[in-house]
């Protein structure tokens, strides 16, 4: 791994180093050296005449209001223009007293000045946002007046106001981006709110004379994912990003990359922002859904690929399943020119082979294979096996751990009957042998003891992936499920019984609206809770002790849903 990392690190500009060594504090290989990550993301591409005026970021917002008052905003920023926008925000943060190591809810501006960013998904309710504010203790919170979704707006200021009221920590400064879809008028005059800065707010000499991008130790924190308390370090993350773009995805400098994700999640951090920019690519930032009723319908992704000549698409199986549902015969694929597309990467969850085969067959004329996270071998991507994640990425020693007394059972079953490789006594657990390569999270924010307990105590010497699966004779890993009961791809439904005296007996629709609103207030839009079923009584076993899962499964099937999970 160290030889591989040294080769990858040569694609990054360093002020000092780097070297890689085992750490006494963390199971992740420590990256030692000094670098300016911002220089590697933006500045060096401006110095290169080939990429200075190349598009760095393309924003496409089909729901956003343009200056004419109609829907649809498209904006392209070159690397030089992106730098000007970042400078404006960075200069504002510096004037608000933000210094190296402070936490702020921004990204590239923080990287430029050495602050730590903690970006939060916009769907969280006030209570969840308050927890994250208390955890990160940001010196500045940056937020927009609203978020956009088909047929509805999400006002953010009420959630921020309520979160600040609940939070014990009070940030000294707030920066508000007033969006035309839902502007806050008049602008808050509370002494702590500031308008979102743009280059026009500053004189030219102010922008030119601001400090150079900060050079940090490779082990300095880069960002915090407050949902999990995960911390990324500057140097390790830079190496892993370059490795991912070069040798995992095979995306080249100057190509157009589209990650259909959300900035608030780790995939958005990695493959909308950091990965494409460190590689010198054009990244497409899409503020929309895979299905856009009244706009592009199920052809939204294909329209983007045609319009921006996208070379690689990175998305989740959930998205392409939704597209296939609306376009079961793939007719929309023939409507658009997709010849620029050479790879489609599916990640984040298991993709059922049927869906993968469908899109592979319909995209083969463009030369775009559907695959998981791949590995470059001899300059070519490994071929996918439908249903498998593919071979482990170089640098990760992935193992399947089985108790010794069950080795023979595993060997006899996993090749011939991969769906039946466990009994009630044992489960084949996927794990990564230590040390982990740079870029893996080296700790949890203010909770290193919890970090070790959660991920490394169960299997000493290994990182527990909490997945069940097997590795076939070709070295491909197949994940069959989660061992920690984490469920994906299911939708919550509420089954309720009303009190006999409830006024809602005659108006179950009103009760449904109130419950949905209550869940949205307490948990947030992320819960995706929008269906309530009123029953005369909840199902019980014959002994009358608890709800019967099988009965609820039948109710769920009648509603067109999947089987209900644990109750």
Secondary structure, DSSP 8 states (H G I E B T S, - for coil): -HHHHHHHHTTS--SEEEEEE--SS-SB-EEEEEE-HHIIIIIHHHHSTTTTTSEEEEEEEEEEE-TTSSEEEEEEEEHHHHHHHHHHHHHHHHHTT--TT-EES-SHHHHHHT-EE----TTB-HHHHHHHHHHH--SEEEEESEEEETTEEEE-HHHHHHHHHH-SS--SEEEEE--TTS--SS---SSSEEE---GGGS-HHHHHTS-----EETTSEEEEETTTTEEEEHHHHHHHHHHIIIIIS---TT-EEEE-S-TTSHHHIIIIIIHHHHHT-EEEEE-S-SSBTTTTBTTHHHHHHHHHT-SEEEE-HHHHHHHHHH-TT-GGGGTS--TT--EEEE-SS---HHHHHHHHHHHGGGT-EEESS--EETTEE----TT--EE--TT-EEEEE--GGGHHHHHHHTTT-TT---BTTB--EEEEESSB-TTS---BTT-HHHHHHHHHSSSTTEEEEEEEEEE-TTSEEEEEEESS----S----EEE---TT-GGGG-HHHHHHHHHHHHHHHTBGGG----EEE-SS----TTSSS--HHHHHHHHHHTT-------
